[in-house]
Amino acid sequence: MSLKSIPRTAVDGYLKAVKWPAERTAKLVGAERLVDRADATVRDLAGVALNDPQLRDDAARRRTAADERERALKLKTEAELREERAADEAERTRQEAARKRQAADNRKAEAKQRAAKSEQARKTAARKVAAAQKASAADRAKRERLEVLEEKTEALNAKETALTAAQEAQRLAEAAGQLKAERKQV
């Protein structure tokens, strides 16, 4: 160990002793980078005061490391922010897709319902037409039966009239024959 290394070791030991409680406190408030920067600054000042290039180089490395940690933290924060935005956008996209699916399902259900109503209306109309045709055929059949019955009735009436006339003619013929027989006896 050289004479120049003694002050460097003392500065290093002192900073470690002071830095330990400062780091614990800084972690609680989220200021770890400030402690690292203060350490680098104190080492640089000590290096200038003691004219120790190794202490100054160490301070520069620590400052660079602090810069890199700060840059890494910023990148991490940006990445987390982007991830959060992407998650929000993905959620919005999922919700929009769900809304579109729901709207499509609703339109499909409405179209199905309209088709079912149309089909029901068509069936109802077909039943009404069939019923009307059946009723019309039944009415036609009744009219035809009525005509046949009327014709039979007319034929029976004519037959009855003819029978009545034949009976009357027979009765008259018998009466005439009886009169004739009575005249011959007289």
C-alpha positions as CSV (number, residue, x, y, z in Angstrom):
1,M,0.0,0.0,0.0
2,S,1.4,3.3,-1.0
3,L,1.0,6.7,0.7
4,K,-1.4,7.8,-1.9
5,S,-3.6,4.8,-1.4
6,I,-4.1,5.6,2.3
7,P,-6.2,8.7,1.8
8,R,-8.1,6.9,-1.0
9,T,-8.9,4.0,1.4
10,A,-9.9,6.5,4.1
11,V,-12.2,8.4,1.8
12,D,-13.7,5.1,0.5
13,G,-14.3,3.8,4.1
14,Y,-15.7,7.1,5.2
15,L,-18.1,7.3,2.2
16,K,-19.2,3.7,2.8
17,A,-20.0,4.4,6.4
18,V,-22.0,7.5,5.6
19,K,-23.6,6.1,2.5
20,W,-25.1,3.0,4.2
21,P,-27.7,4.8,6.3
22,A,-28.2,7.4,3.5
23,E,-29.0,4.6,1.1
24,R,-31.6,3.0,3.5
25,T,-33.3,6.3,3.9
26,A,-33.1,7.1,0.2
27,K,-34.8,3.7,-0.6
28,L,-37.7,4.7,1.6
29,V,-38.3,8.0,-0.3
30,G,-37.1,6.7,-3.8
31,A,-34.0,8.9,-4.0
32,E,-31.3,6.2,-4.4
33,R,-29.8,8.0,-7.4
34,L,-29.2,11.1,-5.4
35,V,-27.0,9.1,-2.9
36,D,-25.1,7.6,-5.8
37,R,-24.5,11.0,-7.4
38,A,-23.5,12.6,-4.1
39,D,-21.0,9.7,-3.5
40,A,-19.5,10.3,-7.0
41,T,-19.3,14.0,-6.4
42,V,-17.6,13.6,-3.0
43,R,-15.1,11.1,-4.5
44,D,-14.4,13.6,-7.3
45,L,-13.9,16.5,-4.9
46,A,-11.7,14.3,-2.7
47,G,-9.7,13.2,-5.8
48,V,-9.2,16.8,-6.8
49,A,-8.2,17.8,-3.2
50,L,-5.9,14.8,-2.8
51,N,-4.7,15.0,-6.4
52,D,-5.6,11.3,-6.8
53,P,-6.4,10.4,-10.4
54,Q,-7.7,6.9,-9.4
55,L,-10.2,8.5,-7.0
56,R,-11.3,10.8,-9.8
57,D,-11.6,7.9,-12.2
58,D,-13.6,5.9,-9.7
59,A,-15.9,9.0,-9.3
60,A,-16.3,9.2,-13.0
61,R,-17.2,5.5,-13.3
62,R,-19.7,5.9,-10.4
63,R,-21.2,9.0,-12.0
64,T,-21.5,7.1,-15.4
65,A,-23.0,4.1,-13.5
66,A,-25.5,6.5,-11.8
67,D,-26.3,8.0,-15.2
68,E,-26.8,4.5,-16.7
69,R,-29.0,3.5,-13.7
70,E,-31.1,6.7,-14.1
71,R,-31.3,6.1,-17.9
72,A,-32.3,2.4,-17.2
73,L,-34.9,3.6,-14.7
74,K,-36.3,6.1,-17.2
75,L,-36.4,3.4,-19.9
76,K,-38.1,1.0,-17.5
77,T,-40.6,3.7,-16.5
78,E,-41.3,4.4,-20.2
79,A,-41.6,0.7,-20.9
80,E,-44.1,0.3,-18.0
81,L,-46.0,3.4,-19.3
82,R,-46.1,1.9,-22.8
83,E,-47.1,-1.4,-21.5
84,E,-49.9,0.2,-19.5
85,R,-51.0,2.2,-22.5
86,A,-50.9,-1.0,-24.7
87,A,-52.9,-2.9,-22.1
88,D,-55.4,0.0,-22.0
89,E,-55.6,0.0,-25.8
90,A,-55.9,-3.8,-25.9
91,E,-58.7,-3.6,-23.3
92,R,-60.5,-0.9,-25.4
93,T,-60.0,-3.0,-28.5
94,R,-61.4,-6.1,-26.7
95,Q,-64.4,-4.0,-25.4
96,E,-65.0,-2.6,-28.9
97,A,-64.8,-6.1,-30.4
98,A,-67.2,-7.3,-27.7
99,R,-69.6,-4.5,-28.5
100,K,-69.3,-5.3,-32.2
101,R,-69.9,-9.0,-31.5
102,Q,-72.9,-8.1,-29.3
103,A,-74.3,-5.8,-32.0
104,A,-73.8,-8.5,-34.6
105,D,-75.4,-11.0,-32.4
106,N,-78.3,-8.6,-31.8
107,R,-78.7,-8.0,-35.5
108,K,-78.6,-11.7,-36.2
109,A,-81.2,-12.4,-33.5
110,E,-83.4,-9.6,-34.8
111,A,-83.1,-11.0,-38.4
112,K,-83.9,-14.5,-37.1
113,Q,-86.9,-13.1,-35.2
114,R,-88.1,-11.2,-38.3
115,A,-87.7,-14.3,-40.4
116,A,-89.6,-16.4,-37.8
117,K,-92.4,-13.8,-37.7
118,S,-92.4,-13.7,-41.5
119,E,-92.5,-17.5,-41.6
120,Q,-95.3,-17.5,-39.0
121,A,-97.2,-14.9,-41.0
122,R,-96.7,-17.0,-44.2
123,K,-97.9,-20.1,-42.5
124,T,-100.9,-18.3,-41.0
125,A,-101.8,-16.9,-44.4
126,A,-101.4,-20.3,-46.0
127,R,-103.7,-21.8,-43.3
128,K,-106.3,-19.1,-43.9
129,V,-106.1,-19.7,-47.7
130,A,-106.4,-23.4,-47.1
131,A,-109.3,-22.9,-44.7
132,A,-111.0,-20.6,-47.1
133,Q,-110.5,-23.1,-49.9
134,K,-111.8,-25.9,-47.7
135,A,-114.8,-23.8,-46.7
136,S,-115.4,-22.9,-50.3
137,A,-115.2,-26.5,-51.3
138,A,-117.5,-27.5,-48.5
139,D,-120.0,-24.8,-49.5
140,R,-119.8,-25.9,-53.1
141,A,-120.4,-29.5,-52.0
142,K,-123.4,-28.4,-49.9
143,R,-124.8,-26.5,-52.8
144,E,-124.3,-29.5,-55.1
145,R,-125.9,-31.8,-52.5
146,L,-128.8,-29.3,-52.2
147,E,-129.2,-29.2,-55.9
148,V,-129.3,-33.1,-56.0
149,L,-131.8,-33.1,-53.2
150,E,-133.9,-30.5,-54.9
151,E,-133.8,-32.5,-58.1
152,K,-134.8,-35.6,-56.1
153,T,-137.5,-33.7,-54.4
154,E,-138.8,-32.4,-57.7
155,A,-138.6,-36.0,-59.1
156,L,-140.5,-37.3,-56.1
157,N,-143.1,-34.6,-56.3
158,A,-143.5,-35.3,-60.0
159,K,-143.8,-39.0,-59.2
160,E,-146.2,-38.3,-56.4
161,T,-148.3,-36.1,-58.7
162,A,-148.2,-38.8,-61.4
163,L,-149.1,-41.5,-58.8
164,T,-151.9,-39.3,-57.5
165,A,-153.1,-38.7,-61.0
166,A,-152.9,-42.4,-61.8
167,Q,-154.8,-43.3,-58.7
168,E,-157.4,-40.6,-59.5
169,A,-157.6,-41.9,-63.0
170,Q,-158.1,-45.4,-61.7
171,R,-160.7,-44.3,-59.2
172,L,-162.5,-42.4,-62.0
173,A,-162.2,-45.4,-64.3
174,E,-163.6,-47.6,-61.6
175,A,-166.3,-45.1,-60.8
176,A,-167.1,-44.8,-64.5
177,G,-167.1,-48.6,-64.8
178,Q,-169.5,-48.8,-61.8
179,L,-171.8,-46.1,-63.3
180,K,-171.8,-47.9,-66.6
181,A,-172.6,-51.1,-64.8
182,E,-175.4,-49.4,-62.9
183,R,-176.8,-48.0,-66.1
184,K,-176.8,-51.3,-67.7
185,Q,-178.8,-52.6,-64.9
186,V,-181.3,-50.0,-65.1
